[in-house]
Amino acid sequence: MLRPLGCFEIRRNGKKIVIGLIFEAMTGSLEKLVSKSKLSEKKERKLFQAMILAYKPLWEMGIVMRDIKPGNYLYKKINGKYLVKLADL
């Protein structure tokens, strides 16, 4: 899961108007990666496995997410490998 690194609020005249969250930087969504790239079957299989592993902590907490789609997964490429995180924003 995509974890927040911090949060902030903006006040005007003592009244809170915005609360913001700061997340780690990711490269993009899997939806864009899959649609723009021709991936080999092996890479697609690894990405699918990473998607399942990203969802595993929710299953372990008894949380079911019904809106699972590639656009809700973000990725970052590190040392030639894809780090995949779930983010339903």
Z-matrix of the N, CA and C atoms (Angstrom, degrees):
N
C 1 1.446
C 2 1.518 1 109.04
N 3 1.281 2 115.34 1 147.13
C 4 1.458 3 121.11 2 176.72
C 5 1.525 4 107.77 3 -73.90
N 6 1.304 5 116.74 4 122.99
C 7 1.467 6 120.67 5 -176.66
C 8 1.527 7 110.49 6 -103.42
N 9 1.319 8 116.16 7 136.90
C 10 1.464 9 118.38 8 176.11
C 11 1.526 10 110.83 9 -70.45
N 12 1.325 11 116.40 10 141.67
C 13 1.458 12 121.37 11 177.41
C 14 1.522 13 111.69 12 -93.16
N 15 1.317 14 116.11 13 -22.77
C 16 1.455 15 120.21 14 -178.99
C 17 1.512 16 110.77 15 -175.82
N 18 1.311 17 115.12 16 177.28
C 19 1.463 18 119.51 17 177.26
C 20 1.529 19 108.69 18 -145.25
N 21 1.318 20 115.12 19 163.20
C 22 1.458 21 120.00 20 179.05
C 23 1.522 22 108.25 21 -150.92
N 24 1.296 23 115.38 22 161.94
C 25 1.462 24 119.82 23 173.45
C 26 1.515 25 109.17 24 -134.15
N 27 1.294 26 115.21 25 148.96
C 28 1.464 27 121.69 26 178.23
C 29 1.519 28 107.33 27 -113.08
N 30 1.315 29 114.76 28 130.58
C 31 1.474 30 120.25 29 179.62
C 32 1.516 31 109.81 30 -118.43
N 33 1.297 32 115.35 31 144.87
C 34 1.457 33 121.78 32 174.61
C 35 1.525 34 106.72 33 -131.51
N 36 1.327 35 115.61 34 123.63
C 37 1.470 36 121.55 35 -177.03
C 38 1.527 37 111.37 36 55.04
N 39 1.344 38 115.97 37 38.31
C 40 1.455 39 120.84 38 178.09
C 41 1.517 40 114.81 39 76.63
N 42 1.309 41 117.68 40 1.05
C 43 1.460 42 121.64 41 -178.09
C 44 1.534 43 109.41 42 -107.69
N 45 1.330 44 116.27 43 128.61
C 46 1.460 45 120.81 44 -179.46
C 47 1.527 46 109.06 45 -69.76
N 48 1.349 47 116.38 46 127.40
C 49 1.461 48 118.82 47 179.86
C 50 1.529 49 112.86 48 -117.32
N 51 1.346 50 117.37 49 -23.95
C 52 1.467 51 120.32 50 -178.59
C 53 1.521 52 109.45 51 -145.81
N 54 1.319 53 116.02 52 138.01
C 55 1.459 54 122.04 53 168.65
C 56 1.517 55 106.06 54 -118.57
N 57 1.318 56 117.64 55 128.58
C 58 1.458 57 121.36 56 -178.40
C 59 1.518 58 111.49 57 -122.40
N 60 1.314 59 116.04 58 150.66
C 61 1.463 60 122.85 59 175.48
C 62 1.519 61 109.03 60 -114.35
N 63 1.312 62 116.08 61 143.92
C 64 1.462 63 122.27 62 178.26
C 65 1.525 64 107.42 63 -111.57
N 66 1.342 65 115.52 64 122.77
C 67 1.457 66 120.97 65 179.96
C 68 1.522 67 109.61 66 -112.78
N 69 1.324 68 115.51 67 162.46
C 70 1.455 69 119.70 68 176.12
C 71 1.525 70 109.46 69 -64.33
N 72 1.307 71 116.76 70 152.82
C 73 1.466 72 121.45 71 -179.26
C 74 1.522 73 109.52 72 -76.34
N 75 1.333 74 115.90 73 132.84
C 76 1.460 75 122.25 74 176.51
C 77 1.524 76 107.20 75 -122.93
N 78 1.323 77 117.65 76 160.18
C 79 1.456 78 121.93 77 -176.90
C 80 1.522 79 112.21 78 -74.77
N 81 1.318 80 118.06 79 -43.24
C 82 1.457 81 121.11 80 -178.27
C 83 1.512 82 111.47 81 172.91
N 84 1.330 83 116.41 82 -171.09
C 85 1.462 84 120.27 83 -178.92
C 86 1.528 85 109.98 84 -92.26
N 87 1.324 86 115.66 85 152.20
C 88 1.458 87 119.45 86 177.57
C 89 1.521 88 111.00 87 -64.40
N 90 1.320 89 116.82 88 -29.21
C 91 1.464 90 120.87 89 178.73
C 92 1.527 91 110.41 90 -57.40
N 93 1.316 92 117.24 91 -46.30
C 94 1.468 93 121.03 92 179.57
C 95 1.523 94 111.31 93 -70.74
N 96 1.331 95 117.09 94 -38.22
C 97 1.458 96 120.75 95 -179.83
C 98 1.526 97 110.31 96 -62.58
N 99 1.316 98 116.62 97 -47.09
C 100 1.464 99 120.83 98 -176.90
C 101 1.526 100 111.22 99 -69.33
N 102 1.330 101 117.80 100 -38.04
C 103 1.460 102 120.13 101 -177.54
C 104 1.531 103 112.78 102 -74.78
N 105 1.322 104 118.29 103 -28.51
C 106 1.467 105 121.06 104 -176.31
C 107 1.528 106 113.18 105 -98.07
N 108 1.319 107 117.64 106 -15.43
C 109 1.455 108 120.75 107 -175.85
C 110 1.521 109 110.50 108 -115.14
N 111 1.293 110 114.73 109 146.65
C 112 1.462 111 119.41 110 171.94
C 113 1.524 112 106.17 111 -98.06
N 114 1.325 113 115.69 112 100.59
C 115 1.453 114 120.96 113 -177.55
C 116 1.522 115 110.18 114 -94.18
N 117 1.315 116 115.21 115 148.07
C 118 1.462 117 119.36 116 176.23
C 119 1.533 118 108.60 117 -72.25
N 120 1.317 119 115.64 118 161.77
C 121 1.466 120 120.09 119 178.70
C 122 1.527 121 110.46 120 -59.03
N 123 1.317 122 117.04 121 -37.25
C 124 1.468 123 121.10 122 179.76
C 125 1.527 124 110.81 123 -63.33
N 126 1.344 125 117.36 124 -44.53
C 127 1.472 126 120.21 125 179.37
C 128 1.526 127 110.99 126 -67.41
N 129 1.340 128 116.65 127 -39.48
C 130 1.462 129 119.38 128 177.65
C 131 1.533 130 110.89 129 -62.03
N 132 1.327 131 116.42 130 -40.43
C 133 1.464 132 120.59 131 179.08
C 134 1.526 133 110.38 132 -63.51
N 135 1.326 134 116.79 133 -42.39
C 136 1.473 135 120.26 134 178.63
C 137 1.532 136 111.34 135 -64.83
N 138 1.338 137 116.91 136 -39.62
C 139 1.465 138 119.99 137 177.32
C 140 1.526 139 110.92 138 -64.11
N 141 1.340 140 116.82 139 -41.37
C 142 1.463 141 120.06 140 178.75
C 143 1.530 142 110.54 141 -63.13
N 144 1.320 143 116.94 142 -42.45
C 145 1.465 144 120.47 143 177.18
C 146 1.527 145 110.45 144 -61.39
N 147 1.325 146 117.10 145 -40.46
C 148 1.465 147 120.73 146 178.29
C 149 1.522 148 111.11 147 -65.07
N 150 1.347 149 117.55 148 -35.47
C 151 1.470 150 121.15 149 177.38
C 152 1.523 151 110.34 150 -63.25
N 153 1.325 152 116.58 151 -43.65
C 154 1.469 153 120.71 152 179.59
C 155 1.526 154 110.07 153 -64.96
N 156 1.327 155 117.07 154 -43.22
C 157 1.470 156 120.19 155 179.46
C 158 1.528 157 111.68 156 -64.91
N 159 1.343 158 117.39 157 -33.24
C 160 1.465 159 120.74 158 178.28
C 161 1.528 160 110.69 159 -66.75
N 162 1.318 161 117.15 160 -30.20
C 163 1.470 162 121.98 161 -178.69
C 164 1.531 163 112.31 162 -85.12
N 165 1.318 164 117.47 163 -19.77
C 166 1.469 165 122.55 164 -174.63
C 167 1.536 166 114.38 165 -53.38
N 168 1.350 167 120.29 166 -43.55
C 169 1.475 168 118.69 167 179.98
C 170 1.532 169 112.99 168 -59.21
N 171 1.338 170 117.26 169 -33.81
C 172 1.466 171 119.28 170 177.07
C 173 1.517 172 110.77 171 -67.02
N 174 1.337 173 117.18 172 -44.27
C 175 1.468 174 120.30 173 177.76
C 176 1.521 175 110.58 174 -57.43
N 177 1.336 176 116.11 175 -43.02
C 178 1.463 177 120.27 176 -177.81
C 179 1.524 178 112.35 177 -64.74
N 180 1.343 179 117.28 178 -25.89
C 181 1.467 180 121.08 179 177.07
C 182 1.527 181 112.08 180 -91.00
N 183 1.341 182 116.76 181 2.44
C 184 1.454 183 120.53 182 179.69
C 185 1.521 184 113.47 183 78.83
N 186 1.325 185 117.77 184 19.77
C 187 1.463 186 122.13 185 -179.46
C 188 1.525 187 108.90 186 -98.48
N 189 1.320 188 115.39 187 130.24
C 190 1.460 189 120.86 188 177.28
C 191 1.520 190 108.38 189 -111.85
N 192 1.318 191 116.01 190 127.47
C 193 1.465 192 121.22 191 178.25
C 194 1.522 193 107.51 192 -108.92
N 195 1.319 194 116.81 193 122.79
C 196 1.458 195 120.59 194 -175.46
C 197 1.520 196 113.23 195 -91.41
N 198 1.292 197 118.21 196 -7.67
C 199 1.464 198 121.49 197 -175.84
C 200 1.524 199 110.98 198 -109.72
N 201 1.327 200 116.33 199 55.68
C 202 1.458 201 120.13 200 -179.78
C 203 1.524 202 108.34 201 -87.06
N 204 1.330 203 115.63 202 121.71
C 205 1.469 204 121.74 203 178.16
C 206 1.524 205 107.54 204 -156.60
N 207 1.323 206 117.50 205 159.17
C 208 1.468 207 119.91 206 -177.35
C 209 1.529 208 114.11 207 -55.82
N 210 1.330 209 118.25 208 -30.92
C 211 1.456 210 120.69 209 179.97
C 212 1.516 211 113.80 210 -67.04
N 213 1.355 212 117.44 211 -17.22
C 214 1.464 213 121.53 212 179.22
C 215 1.529 214 112.40 213 -92.09
N 216 1.320 215 116.58 214 4.40
C 217 1.458 216 121.03 215 176.92
C 218 1.524 217 108.55 216 -112.81
N 219 1.310 218 116.03 217 133.51
C 220 1.457 219 121.94 218 175.89
C 221 1.522 220 108.31 219 -110.52
N 222 1.312 221 116.48 220 152.45
C 223 1.461 222 119.14 221 -179.85
C 224 1.524 223 110.62 222 -134.05
N 225 1.314 224 113.17 223 159.24
C 226 1.457 225 122.21 224 173.14
C 227 1.525 226 105.90 225 -140.61
N 228 1.308 227 117.19 226 133.50
C 229 1.458 228 121.00 227 178.62
C 230 1.520 229 108.76 228 -93.03
N 231 1.331 230 116.18 229 120.91
C 232 1.466 231 122.41 230 -178.84
C 233 1.521 232 108.33 231 -127.37
N 234 1.311 233 116.27 232 119.59
C 235 1.470 234 121.67 233 179.54
C 236 1.523 235 112.21 234 51.68
N 237 1.331 236 117.17 235 41.53
C 238 1.459 237 121.32 236 177.92
C 239 1.511 238 115.40 237 80.54
N 240 1.342 239 117.83 238 -1.25
C 241 1.466 240 121.51 239 179.81
C 242 1.519 241 109.38 240 -114.17
N 243 1.318 242 116.27 241 150.79
C 244 1.457 243 121.40 242 179.71
C 245 1.523 244 110.80 243 -93.25
N 246 1.323 245 116.00 244 126.87
C 247 1.458 246 122.47 245 170.79
C 248 1.520 247 105.53 246 -99.78
N 249 1.332 248 117.33 247 120.42
C 250 1.458 249 121.99 248 -175.21
C 251 1.517 250 109.44 249 -112.90
N 252 1.339 251 115.93 250 134.00
C 253 1.470 252 121.35 251 179.27
C 254 1.514 253 109.15 252 -131.40
N 255 1.315 254 115.34 253 146.40
C 256 1.454 255 122.41 254 178.48
C 257 1.521 256 109.53 255 -88.45
N 258 1.326 257 116.45 256 130.81
C 259 1.460 258 120.87 257 -179.42
C 260 1.520 259 108.35 258 -149.10
N 261 1.304 260 117.72 259 107.47
C 262 1.460 261 120.68 260 177.87
C 263 1.512 262 106.96 261 -101.75
N 264 1.336 263 116.56 262 88.81
C 265 1.453 264 121.95 263 -175.70
C 266 1.502 265 111.12 264 -98.92
